[in-house]
Each structure stands twice: as C-alpha cells, then as structure tokens.
C-alpha cells in the first residue's frame, strides 16, 4: 500500500501477487503513456492503477503493508537531481542501491540519459554494488566520470567508524592545493556512512578532468582528532 501524505492512501495491487527476487514492477495510471515515452523491458510488469498525481518538485511517499505498518518512506525534491541537467521534466530519481538509506539525498541519482531517463520494469540505470569498507575512509570508485551516462557518475567517500559521536569536515582539493568543493563542514556523521561527490565545484561547475585530493577531518566528542587524505580521479570523454 502506498501513501501520498498530502492526498490519500491506496492499494498498489487489488490482488495478491508474488514478486520474486530479481523482478521489477512499475505502477502507473497510464501504462500506455509510459510505454510511449520510455523503454519497458518487461511490459507485463507494468500495471495500471488509480494513483493520484504527485508533485514532481517535492513530496513524500510512504510504503506500508496491509496492516498499515510502514515499510519505507522517501521525501524527495527536484534539487536531488543532477545539477547540470537542462531540465528534470520526465527524468526519474533512482535509488542507487536498496540497502542505502532512503532518507538521504546521496542515495538517489537522476536516471541516465542513455537509459532514456527512466527504467520502468527494469533495474535502475544508476544501480551500484558496493564493496565492504575495510579501512576507516575509502573512496568508491577512485575513478569516476560525472557525465550523466549512468556509469560511475558519482563517487562516495565511505566511512567505517568504531563508535558514534564523530563530526566530519570533508574538502576536495585540486592538484595545486586549491579548494574545489566543501562537502561537509563539521557535520555529525553515521558510524557507517557515505558522502557523495557528483563532480561539481563550490561554484556549481563541473570539475575539470584530473587528480583530486579528498581531505577527511574527523573529530570525536572525546577530543580525538584524525585526518586522512585520499585520491580521486575525475575522468570524462575526450
């Protein structure tokens, strides 16, 4: 069952339906319109439902079970889209990985241009698997290309901390030592968290191709201070 908080609630499917792992479904009031504008790899999994219109600039959607217990919830805005898109009309926001928290903007990316900006009834074009974090700070991937093609458009600074109570400042520098982007400034972080960099500078411009240094400064409430430097490479099409 879905809920649009400002409107009403409704049932996704009027009948019981088993969705096995690896299958993808899409729900729309106008499946024919979805088929007209997007590629649907599994058209039989595109179901017609009476769903009230939802704002594309911002909103909150809640998924519950038949007992009304909340399964998932996301509050979205159009500011979560890739900043350099000429228009976000018709562009889907996709969850990068279902294990990532739905309440964080870094868990969502704009669907790739190569996919047609949406992947109804198919795997999200921005889907990524992550390797287990072994050290305190890792960069994943170390080479990324923020060109909107759906492949490694974003890099994640991932942290694995021994206990809660850490604040972090994360700054990106170019090879000459100039600050390019301030990602975090003395912000409280999760013990297992990730901060996304989409390749944009503080001036909202796309960073030039090259090598960059990620300086992670973490401070604990007990007074402990740690600093780590990591290298990330911004690539692109020549």
DONU-286199 format. One record per residue: residue in three letters; x, y, z of N, C-alpha, C in turn. Coordinates in steps of 0.05 Angstrom, whole numbers, plus 32768, in hexadecimal, padded with zeros to 4 digits. Example, Ala and Ser with C-alpha at 12.3 -4.5 7.8 and 13.67 -1.06 7.14 Angstrom:
<kevos>
ALA81087F8E809C80F67FA6809C81087FBE809C/SER81017FD3808E81117FEB808F81028001809D/
</kevos>
This chain:
<kevos>
UNK80117FE88000800080008000801280198000/UNK800B802D7FF0801A80457FEF800A805B7FFD/UNK801880708006800B80888011801980A18005/UNK800980B37FFB801380CE7FF5800780DF800C/UNK801880E9801E801080F480377FFC810B8034/UNK8000811B801F7FEE8132801B7FD4812B800D/UNK7FD2811280047FBA810A7FF67FAC80F48005/UNK7FAB80DC7FF97F9D80C680047FAF80AD8003/UNK7FA58097800D7FB4807E800B7FA5806B7FF8/UNK7FB380587FEE7FA780457FDC7FB7802B7FDB/UNK7FAB80167FCF7FB87FFC7FCD7FC67FFA7FB3/UNK7FDF7FF17FB37FEF7FEE7F9B7FE27FD97F89/UNK7FDA7FC27F947FCF7FAD7F837FB57FA37F90/UNK7F9F7FA17F817F867F977F8C7F877F797F92/UNK7F9B7F6B7F8A7F9D7F4F7F8F7FBA7F487F98/UNK7FBC7F317FA57FD67F297FAF7FE77F217F97/UNK80007F2A7F9880127F247F81802E7F1F7F8D/UNK803A7F097F8580547F027F8F806A7F0F7F7D/UNK807B7F1F7F8980927F2A7F7A80AB7F1D7F84/UNK80B77F0D7F7480CF7EFE7F7C80E87F0F7F78/UNK80FE7F097F8681167F197F8481207F1A7F67/UNK81287F327F5F81317F367F43811C7F407F30/UNK81037F427F3A80ED7F4C7F2980E87F697F30/UNK80DF7F787F1C80D97F957F1F80BE7F9B7F14/UNK80AF7FAB7F2480947FB37F1C80927FD27F1B/UNK80807FDC7F0B807B7FF87F0A805D7FFC7F0B/UNK805480127F18803780177F1B803180337F10/UNK801C80357F008015804E7EF47FF7804F7EEE/UNK7FEC80677EF07FD0806B7EE87FCD80697ECA/UNK7FE3806E7EBB7FE2806D7E9D7FFA805D7E92/UNK7FF980427E93800F80327E89801580387E6B/UNK8000803F7E5C800580447E408017805D7E3C/UNK801580707E4E802580887E4D804280817E55/UNK804680707E68806080677E70806E80587E59/UNK805F80467E4C806980377E358071804A7E1E/UNK806280607E1B806780727E05808180817E08/UNK808880887E21809F80997E2680B8808B7E30/UNK80B580727E3B80CC80647E4680CD80477E3C/UNK80E5803C7E3E80E880207E3780E2800E7E50/UNK80CF7FFC7E4D80C87FEA7E6280D17FCE7E5B/UNK80E57FC37E6780EF7FA97E6080DC7F927E67/UNK80CA7F977E7B80B77F827E83809B7F8F7E84/UNK808F7F927E6C80767FA07E6A80607F937E7A/UNK80617F797E7E804C7F6B7E8E804D7F737EAC/UNK80647F7F7EB480667F887ED080607FA67ED4/UNK80547FB27EBF804B7FCE7EC1802D7FCD7EC6/UNK80257FD37EDF800A7FD07EE77FFB7FEB7EE8/UNK7FE27FEA7EE17FD180027EE17FC380047EFC/UNK7FC6801A7F0A7FBA801F7F247FB0803B7F25/UNK7F9C803F7F367F92805A7F3A7FA380687F4F/UNK7FB580787F467FC880867F587FC480A47F55/UNK7FC080B37F6A7FBE80D07F677FD880DC7F5E/UNK7FD680F27F507FED81007F467FFE810A7F5D/UNK801981077F5B802B81107F6F803D81267F64/UNK8043813A7F74805381507F6A806F81457F63/UNK807B81507F4D809581487F4680AB815A7F51/UNK80A381707F5F80B781817F6B80BE81797F87/UNK80AA816F7F9680AF81657FB1809781557FBB/UNK809C81447FCE808681347FD98091811E7FEB/UNK807F81107FF8808680F98009807580E18002/UNK808180CA7FFE807280B27FF88079809D800D/UNK8065809080178068807C802C805D80618022/UNK806D804C802680648031801F805E80228038/UNK80468016803A803E8006805280357FEB8049/UNK80337FD9805D80287FBF8057800A7FC0805B/UNK7FFC7FA980597FDF7FA9805B7FD47FB08077/UNK7FE67FAF808B7FDE7FB680A67FE47FD380AC/UNK7FEE7FE180997FF57FFD809D8010800280A9/UNK80207FED80AC803B7FF080B7804D7FFC80A1/UNK805D801080A8806D801E80958085800C808C/UNK808880088072809E7FF8806780B4800A805E/UNK80AE8020805180C28033804780B5804E8043/UNK80C68062804280BC807E803E80D2808E8031/UNK80CB80A0801F80DE80B2801380D180CD8010/UNK80E080E2801880D980FD801280EC81077FFC/UNK80E181107FE680F181177FCF80EC81347FC7/UNK810181407FBA80FE815A7FAE810D81597F93/UNK8107816C7F818114816C7F68813181757F6A/UNK8139817F7F82815581867F868167816E7F89/UNK815B81567F8C816B813D7F8E817481347F73/UNK816B81417F5D817381397F42818F81437F3D/UNK819B81387F2881B681407F1F81B4815E7F18/UNK81C6816E7F2481C4818B7F2281C781967F06/UNK81D581887EF581DA81927EDA81C6818A7EC5/UNK81B0817D7ECD819B81767EBA818E818F7EB0/UNK818981917E96817B81A87E8B815F81AA7E95/UNK815281927E99813781917EA3813481767EB2/UNK812481777EC7811E815E7ED6810381527ECE/UNK80F5815F7EBC80DB81557EB380DF81397EA6/UNK80D081267EB080D1810B7EA580E980FA7EAE/UNK80F981057EC0811180F77ECA810A80EA7EE5/UNK810F80D07EE7810A80C27F00812180C57F14/UNK811A80C67F2D812D80C47F43812F80A67F49/UNK8147809B7F49814B807F7F4D815B807A7F67/UNK815480667F758163805E7F8D817C804E7F84/UNK819380567F8D81AC804A7F8481AE802D7F8D/UNK81A680277FA581A6800C7FB08191800A7FC5/UNK81817FF57FC5816B7FF37FD981747FF27FF5/UNK818D7FEB7FFA81987FEA801581A080058020/UNK81A18019800E81A880348017819080418023/UNK819380528037817C805F8045816C80708031/UNK8152806D80328140807B8020813D80988027/UNK814580A08040814180BB8049815980CD8045/UNK816C80C38035818480D4802F818580DA8011/UNK818A80F3800B818B80FB7FEE81A080EC7FDF/UNK81B780E57FEC81CD80D87FDF81C580BC7FD6/UNK81AF80B17FDF81A680967FD7819780977FBC/UNK819380AF7FB2818380B27F99819280C17F84/UNK818E80B87F6B819B80C67F54818680C87F3D/UNK818B80DB7F2C817A80DD7F14818080C57F02/UNK816B80BA7EF6816F80A47EE2818080AE7ECB/UNK8190809C7EC081A380A47EAC819680AB7E91/UNK81A380BC7E82819980C47E68819880AC7E55/UNK81AC809B7E5781AE80847E45819680717E49/UNK818B80717E618174805F7E678159806C7E5F/UNK815A80857E56814280947E50813680A27E67/UNK814680A57E7D813F80B37E95812B80A47EA6/UNK8126808B7EA18115807B7EB28118805D7EAA/UNK8113804B7EBD8116802F7EB880FE801F7EC3/UNK80E580267EBB80CE80187EC680CF7FFA7EC0/UNK80C97FE97ED380CA7FCC7ED280E67FC17ECE/UNK80FA7FD17ED281167FC77ED081277FD17EE7/UNK813F7FC77EE981517FD07EFE81587FED7EFA/UNK815B7FFC7F10816280187F0E817C801C7EFF/UNK817D80307EED819580357EDD81AC803D7EEE/UNK81A780487F0681BD80517F1881C4803C7F2D/UNK81B980247F2B81BE80107F4081DC800A7F43/UNK81E480077F5C820080017F6182027FEE7F79/UNK82157FDB7F77821D7FCB7F8E82357FD87F9B/UNK82377FD67FB5824E7FE17FC3825E7FCB7FD1/UNK82787FCF7FD082897FBC7FDE82897FC27FFC/UNK828E7FAE800C828F7FB2802982A57FC58030/UNK829F7FD8804182B37FEC804A82C67FDF805D/UNK82E07FDF805682F47FD2806783037FE58078/UNK83087FFE806F83178011807F830480278089/UNK830E803A809882FE804F80A482F18061808E/UNK83008067807982F68078806482FE806B8049/UNK82EA8068803782F0805E801D82E1806F8008/UNK82EC806F7FEF82DF807D7FD982D580677FC5/UNK82BC80697FBE82B080557FAD829D80627F99/UNK82A580627F7F82BE80597F7382D3806E7F75/UNK82EC80667F71830280797F71830480897F57/UNK82F9807E7F4282F7808B7F2882D9808D7F20/UNK82CF80A57F1C82B380A87F1482B180BD7EFF/UNK829B80BB7EF0829780CE7ED9827B80D97EDB/UNK827880F17EE6825D80FE7EE9825281097ED0/UNK824C80F77EBD824280FF7EA3822580F77E9E/UNK821780EC7EB381FB80E67EB081F580CD7EA0/UNK820880BC7E9B820380A47E8B81FA808C7E9C/UNK81F780907EB781EE807B7EC8820480697ED3/UNK821C806C7ECA8232805C7ED38246806C7EE2/UNK824880677EFC825B80757F0E825A80947F0A/UNK8241809E7F0B823D80BB7F0A824480C97F24/UNK824480BA7F3A824880C57F55825C80B47F63/UNK826D80C07F73827E80B17F85827580B57FA2/UNK827B80A17FB2827280A27FCE828A80A17FE1/UNK828B80B37FF4829E80B28009829180A2801F/UNK829A808A8024828D80788037829E80758050/UNK829080758067829E807480808294805D8092/UNK82A6805180A082A0803C80B282AD804380CD/UNK829D804C80E082A8805780F982A180448110/UNK82B28043812482AF802F813A82978035814D/UNK828F804E814F827980558161826C806F8158/UNK8254807581618247808E8159825480A68167/UNK824C80BE815E825680D7816B826B80E5815C/UNK826E80DE8142828280EB813182768101811F/UNK82848117811D827E812C810A8293812C80F4/UNK828B813480DC829E813380C6829D814D80B6/UNK82B4815480AC82B78169809882C5815C8080/UNK82B9815D806982C48151805182C78166803B/UNK82DF8168803282E6817D801E82F581708006/UNK82ED81797FEE82FA816F7FD6830E81857FCC/UNK8327817D7FC6833B818F7FBC834581867FA0/UNK834C81997F8F835881917F768376818B7F7A/UNK838481847F6483A0817C7F6783B281937F6F/UNK83A881AC7F6D83B881C37F7583B281CC7F92/UNK83A081BE7F9F839A81C47FBB838381D87FBE/UNK837581DF7FA9835F81F27FAB834581E37FB2/UNK833681EE7FC4831D81E27FCC830981E27FB4/UNK82FE81CB7FAF82EB81C87F9982CE81C57FA3/UNK82CB81B57FB882B081B17FC382B181AA7FE1/UNK82A181B77FF0829D81B1800C8284819F800E/UNK828881858013827281738014826481738030/UNK827381748045826981758060827981898070/UNK826C81968083827981A98094827181A480B1/UNK8281819480C0827B818E80DC825F818380E0/UNK8259816E80D0823E816280D28240814780E0/UNK822C814180F0822A812780FD8225811280E9/UNK823480FB80EA823280E680D6822B80CC80E3/UNK822180B980D2821B809E80DB8235808E80DE/UNK8234807980EE824C806880F18252805980D6/UNK823D805480C78241804880AC8232805A8098/UNK823F806E809082328081807E824180868064/UNK8234809380528241809A8039823780B68030/UNK824A80C58026824480E0801C824B80E07FFE/UNK823880E97FEE823B80E87FD1824881027FC7/UNK825980FF7FB3826381167FA3825C81117F86/UNK824C81237F7B824381217F5F8255812F7F4B/UNK826C81377F54827F81447F41827B81627F3E/UNK8269816E7F4D8264818A7F4B8275819A7F5F/UNK827D81B27F58828D81C37F69827B81D47F7B/UNK828781E47F8C827881F67F9D8268820A7F8D/UNK827182107F75826382227F63824E82147F51/UNK824981FB7F57823581EB7F48823E81E77F2B/UNK825881E57F27826381DF7F0D826F81C37F0D/UNK827081B67EF6827B819C7EF5829A819D7EF7/UNK82A5818E7F0A82C2818E7F0E82D081847EF5/UNK82E7818F7EEF82F781867ED88302816A7EDD/UNK8307815C7EC7831381427EC9832E81447ED6/UNK833481317EE8834E81327EF5834D81247F10/UNK836381287F1F8366811B7F39835F812F7F4F/UNK835081257F63834781367F79834D81287F93/UNK835181387FA88356812D7FC3833E81327FD4/UNK8336811D7FE2831F811E7FF5832B811F8011/UNK83278135801F83318137803A83198133804D/UNK831B811E805D8306811780708311811D808C/UNK8304812F809A830C813680B682F5812E80C8/UNK82FA811C80DA82E5811380EC82EC81198109/UNK82D88121811882DC812A813482C8811B8145/UNK82D2810F815B82C08101816D82BA81138185/UNK82A3810F8192829B811F81A882AE811D81C0/UNK82BE810781C082D1810481D682EB811381D1/UNK82EC812181BA8304813281B48317812581A0/UNK8312810C8198832380FF81858320810B8169/UNK83368110815B8336811C81408346810A812E/UNK833B81058116834980F581028346810280E7/UNK835A80FF80D6835A810A80BB836380F480A8/UNK835580F28092835D80DF807D835B80ED8062/UNK836E80E78050836E80F18035836A80D98022/UNK835880DD800E835480C97FFA835480D77FDF/UNK835B80C77FCA835C80D27FAF834480C87F9F/UNK833880DA7F90832380D27F7D832880DF7F62/UNK832180D17F4D832680DC7F32830B80E17F24/UNK830980F97F1982F281007F0982F980FB7EEC/UNK82EA80E97EDF82EF80E37EC382D880EE7EB2/UNK82D980E87E9882C480F17E8682CB80EA7E6A/UNK82BA80F27E5882BE80EC7E3B82D081007E2F/UNK82E380F77E1F82F681087E1182EB81107DF5/
</kevos>
